[in-house]
Amino acid sequence: MKRDPIASGKRKPVNMSIGTGIVAFAREAGVNLSQVSEAAIRKATEAVRARRWQEEHREWIDAHNRWIDESGIPLSTLRVL
């Protein structure tokens, strides 16, 4: 099982400014602001992490893609479609 590198298991209180209309409607609808905020921040940080990884490994990715273009997909003759 892969460990989530972002999750620490601990909680830290933070101050956020959110529009009063959104807060009122969310409370009325029973939306847990902490859970929704955490999920949105997690999604945003995972997108940044993925983009940074791609940028850091761009040279290898390009070289690998060139090799595939030139050589074909390894073992592709064994694929059953």
Buried (B, 14 or more C-beta within 10 A) or exposed (E): EEEEEEEEEEEEEEEEEEEEEEBEEBEEEEEEEEEEEBEEEEEEEEEEEEEEEEEEEEEEEEEEEEEEEEEEEEEEEEEEE
